[in-house]
C-alpha cells in the first residue's frame, strides 16, 4: 500500500518537475550559483516559515539525483552502528509560478544498511532515545525510507501566505534474531505568513504540527534461544517489569512549533526565533494486545539565529551570524503495580532529562565576481550536553567547543562547465567533563555505557570535502557529479571515513 | 478569490492551534519526585516474641532496584523511593518460649505516599531430618553445532542427616507458577501448600537405603549423554530415571537396568515431566503422610484457582497442591532479571537461585544450581548448607558435579 502510494507521488513530482520551464534566460554558472547560494544555506532556519519561500530563489530549478554513500566508523556510539551503505534517489523542484506564487516540492527514496547496531532495535533515535527496545546481540539494520514534501507561497498585497506539507515513511528490519520490524510515519504541516513592514523589511510568523508514529515488533526465528529484550529508560537503566515480557511497542509523538521571522527583502539581514513543544509517548504491548504506557518524553526546544551581511564593495561581502539552540527532553516513567487484581498504573515519576545548549558565532566573507565565488565562514561553537537519570544519580555532563571553517569555491570554467569545491575543517575539543557515570549490575550494559562514555569525551578533528562538476547538455539543462569525502581523526587514533558519490540532472 | 484564500488559510491555522491547545487537556496525572518515602517496618508471627536479627530485601518491581536493610529492632524506619515493592525477610527470631529460631517472610506493597507502615508476617523455617535437594540440572546443553539438547537433566538428592534414609515414597514436584509472571491468584494458598503442575514419585517397592552424606540421582534418562558433539553428562549410573516413552518426538529411551520413577501427575501432554530450561519454576521434595496414597491425594488435593488476566477476563485453572507440612525440602529457581515472586512459602525457601543472569542467558547451558558445602560429616562426606534460603544456600550457575560421571 505504502509502496503503491509512494510510486504515485514520485511520478507526480517528476511530472511537476518536467513541467518546470528550463532556465534559458540564465547561464549555467548563474543557475548553479543560485542553487548553491551559501547565504541561503546559512539562513536555512529562516525558511522554516513557508511564506519566506517566496524569496527562496528568483529562478525556477529542479534536480534529480542518485546518491551512494559509504560510511565506516572505528569510533561510534553502539546504538548507531559502525558502518552504513546508503543508496538514495531524490528529486526536488522550486518553481516561480508567477510574481506572487511559488511552488516547491521534493521526494526521495533511501535504502540504508547499517552494520553492527547494538543495544537498539528501533529507528529515529533522535526522536525516541533513550526509551528504545534494546538487546545485547545487535546486527545489521535495513531501512527503506520515503520522503515527500510540497508547499506553496502566495503573495497578497503586503501579506504572503505559505504552507508546506511533508510526509516521511520508513520501514526498518533485521534479518537475524532478534528481528525487529519498525514502521514509521511522520507527517508535518506548517503554515506561515509574512507582512511587508516597508520596502526593506518583512515580519513573519509560522506554526506547525507534527504527528509521528513508530510501531515496533520484535520476533525470533529460533525456538530454542531468545535474547533478552530490555525496555530502556536511560543511561543503562531499564523497565524491570516489562523487559522480557513485551516484544512490541508503539511510539507516538505530537509536536507543535512556532517561528518568528524578521528579514530584509534583500536577504542581507534576518532574524529567526522559535520554540517547539513535543510529547512522545511509549506504549508497550503485552500478549493479548494489552498496551501499557511506560514512558513519556516531553521535548522543548528554543532557537534563535540572527544574520547580518554588509556589502563592502560590489564584489566583497562581510557578515556575521549568531546561533542559539537549546533542547530539553524530560523523561517520565510510569510505574505499575501487580499487587492488585490486574496490572494497574501506580504513579508517574520524572526520572530523566537530556538537554543540549549551543551557542554558535560565525564570521562570513564572500567574494563574488562574474565567474567566481569564494566564500569563507570561520566559526566557533560551544555545546553543553547534560544527561541525567535521577534515581541512579547518573550524569553525563560534557562541554565542548567546536572551532572550524567552512569554505566554498565556485568557478565558471566555460559556458558549459562549472566547478565547485566545498570544504569544512573543524575540531571538537572537550573543555569540561563533570560526569558521574553510574554503572549497572549488567556487564553487557556497562560495556555499552563505558564505550559511549569514552567516545563522548574523546576529542576529534574533522575534514569534510566535496567536489562538484556541472556540465551543460542543452540550454537550461545540465548534469552534475559530486564526490565527497569526510574524514574524522579521533584522539584515540581511530578514524571514521565517509565517501559519497552523486550523479544528477538539474534543469 | 483573494478573500476566499485568506479565509481558508486562517481556518486551517485556527484548526491547527485548536488541535494544539486541546492536546494536553487529558494529562491529569500527578508526577511524583524521587524523594524517598518513609516506611515503618514491623514483624509479627505465631509465637514470635521479637526479632533477633533480620535481613530485609526490598525489590522495586518497575526498576529492579534492590535495597537491603539489616534490622535488629522494631519498629524500624527505612527510606525507599516510591514504587511497587516485594519485601523478603530472612533472619532469626526469639519465640515466646525464648527459643531462637530461623524465620522468614515476605510481603508486597505499593509505596505511593510519603509515609507508610509495613508489617511482614514471619514463618518459622521448617527443617526436616530427610533428603535435601543438592543439585538440579534443568538447563540442558548446547551441542558443538549450537543446537539445543534438552535431555540429560537430573535431580540430585542428598542425605544431609546422620541417619540412613530410604527413597521409597519420595515425591519430586515442580511448581505451577513461574517466578516471572505474577497474577492476583485466588485463592492464594502459598502459606499452606505448594501448587504443582507435575509430580514424580519413587514408588516404595523400588525404594533404597541411602547412607548419611550419600546421594541419589533421578535423571530423565539414565544413560551416557556425552558424545563428541554433545558436552553433556554421563548419567548411566543414575539411581532412577523418568524417560517419557509416550511422546515419540522426544526420542527418549528406557534403560531397563535402572528403575523408573513414576509421573503420578502432570499438566503436560503425553504425561511428560519436563524441566523448564530457563529454570522458571520451583522444585520441592515431599513425602505423603501415613495413610495418604496417590489415589487419595488425587481425590482430595485439587487446587482450583483463578486470576484476572490482561484482557480483563478471568482465567480459571485447575492443578494439584502439596501441603507445606509434607514438603521436606524445596528450592525456588528463577531468572534474576525477571524475578517477581517465589512459588514456595518463605518457611521452605525464602530466596531463589538461578542458572544464568538474564532471560534466555546463553551462559546457563550445561550449568546447574548446586548447594554449597559448609563442612564435612563424621564419615568424610560433604555437609551442605541448609538455611531454607536458596539465595545463600546454593551456588548459582554452578558447574555440574557430574563432569566425570556419577561418582559416589
Interface residues (C-beta under 8 A of the other chain):
Chain A: X154 X156 X159 X161 X163 X189 X191 X193 X207 X208 X209 X224 X225 X226 X227 X228 X233 X237 X238 X239 X240 X241 X243 X244 X245 X254 X256 X279 X286 X287 X288 X290 X332 X333 X335 X336 X337 X338 X339 X340 X341 X342 X343 X346 X347 X348 X349 X350 X351 X390 X391 X442
Chain B: X2 X5 X6 X9 X12 X13 X16 X17 X19 X20 X23 X24 X29 X30 X31 X32 X33 X34 X60 X61 X62 X63 X64 X65 X81 X82 X83 X84 X108 X109 X110 X112 X147 X148 X180 X182 X183 X184 X308 X309 X310 X311 X312 X337 X338 X340 X357 X358 X359 X360 X361 X362
